[in-house]
Amino acid sequence: SKKAKLMITGIASRSFRLLKEAFFNKEYGYKTTHFWGPVFNWGIVGAAVYDASKQGPEIISIPVTLTMLGYSSVFMRFAWMVKPRNYLLYACHAFNLLAQLVQLQRGVRYQVCIYN
């Protein structure tokens, strides 16, 4: 109906305006570490998922994977303890933790097969 279309258009317009304001905000917009930090944190998750799906286990570095597990564990705790809680940062590091656990499992299985 015409009323529903107008309502959806209004919601979309308002949402776009709010996103645009947030993106260009001087305190936390695209020119700050508040924007780029999460972008690159999600990049770590993407790289781990890509490696798990496209690369062989012989490229996995167990020390780096363990370091990434520690890094994500620490920042999950930070995201949970900070006030207000940062659920997006927590989710990012939770996904990274899972991705690194998959990589660790693949790397350990590969190392065991090599040395047996």
C-alpha positions as CSV (number, residue, x, y, z in Angstrom):
1,S,0.0,0.0,0.0
2,K,1.0,3.6,-0.4
3,K,1.1,4.2,3.3
4,A,3.5,1.3,3.9
5,K,5.8,2.5,1.1
6,L,5.9,6.0,2.6
7,M,6.7,4.5,6.0
8,I,9.5,2.3,4.6
9,T,10.9,5.2,2.6
10,G,10.9,7.4,5.8
11,I,12.7,4.7,7.8
12,A,15.3,4.1,5.1
13,S,15.9,7.8,4.7
14,R,16.3,8.3,8.5
15,S,18.6,5.3,8.8
16,F,20.8,6.5,5.9
17,R,21.0,10.0,7.4
18,L,22.0,8.5,10.8
19,L,24.6,6.3,9.3
20,K,26.0,9.2,7.3
21,E,26.2,11.4,10.4
22,A,28.0,8.6,12.3
23,F,30.4,7.9,9.5
24,F,31.5,11.5,9.2
25,N,31.4,12.2,13.0
26,K,34.7,13.8,14.2
27,E,34.8,11.8,17.4
28,Y,34.3,8.3,16.1
29,G,33.9,8.6,12.3
30,Y,36.0,7.2,9.5
31,K,39.0,9.4,10.3
32,T,39.5,7.9,13.8
33,T,40.9,4.7,15.3
34,H,37.4,4.0,16.6
35,F,36.5,3.3,13.0
36,W,39.7,1.7,11.6
37,G,40.4,-0.5,14.6
38,P,37.3,-2.6,14.2
39,V,37.7,-2.7,10.5
40,F,41.1,-4.2,10.8
41,N,40.1,-6.5,13.6
42,W,37.4,-7.9,11.4
43,G,40.1,-8.2,8.7
44,I,42.0,-10.6,11.0
45,V,38.8,-12.8,11.3
46,G,38.4,-12.7,7.5
47,A,42.0,-13.7,6.9
48,A,41.7,-16.6,9.2
49,V,38.5,-17.8,7.6
50,Y,40.0,-17.4,4.2
51,D,43.1,-19.3,5.2
52,A,41.0,-22.1,6.6
53,S,39.0,-22.4,3.4
54,K,41.7,-21.9,0.8
55,Q,45.1,-22.6,2.2
56,G,46.7,-25.8,3.3
57,P,47.6,-26.5,6.9
58,E,51.3,-26.4,6.2
59,I,51.2,-22.6,6.3
60,I,49.8,-22.4,9.8
61,S,52.2,-21.0,12.4
62,I,51.3,-22.6,15.8
63,P,53.1,-19.8,17.8
64,V,51.2,-17.0,15.8
65,T,47.9,-18.8,16.2
66,L,48.5,-19.2,20.0
67,T,49.4,-15.5,20.1
68,M,46.2,-14.6,18.3
69,L,44.2,-16.7,20.7
70,G,45.7,-14.8,23.6
71,Y,45.1,-11.5,22.0
72,S,41.5,-12.2,21.3
73,S,40.9,-13.6,24.8
74,V,42.3,-10.4,26.4
75,F,40.3,-8.1,24.2
76,M,37.1,-10.1,24.7
77,R,37.6,-9.5,28.5
78,F,38.3,-5.9,27.9
79,A,35.2,-5.5,25.7
80,W,33.1,-7.1,28.4
81,M,34.5,-5.1,31.3
82,V,34.5,-1.7,29.8
83,K,31.5,0.5,30.5
84,P,29.4,0.6,28.5
85,R,30.0,-3.0,27.3
86,N,31.3,-3.1,23.7
87,Y,29.4,-5.9,22.2
88,L,30.7,-5.4,18.7
89,L,34.3,-5.6,19.8
90,Y,33.4,-8.6,21.9
91,A,31.8,-10.3,18.9
92,C,34.7,-9.5,16.7
93,H,37.2,-11.2,19.1
94,A,34.8,-14.1,19.8
95,F,34.7,-14.8,16.0
96,N,38.5,-14.5,15.8
97,L,38.9,-16.8,18.8
98,L,36.8,-19.4,17.0
99,A,38.6,-19.0,13.7
100,Q,42.0,-19.3,15.5
101,L,40.8,-22.4,17.3
102,V,40.0,-24.0,13.9
103,Q,43.4,-23.0,12.6
104,L,45.1,-24.4,15.7
105,Q,43.3,-27.7,15.3
106,R,44.3,-27.9,11.6
107,G,47.9,-27.0,12.4
108,V,48.3,-29.5,15.2
109,R,46.7,-32.3,13.1
110,Y,49.1,-31.5,10.3
111,Q,52.2,-31.4,12.6
112,V,51.1,-34.7,14.2
113,C,50.8,-36.3,10.8
114,I,54.2,-35.1,9.7
115,Y,56.0,-36.4,12.8
116,N,54.2,-39.8,12.9
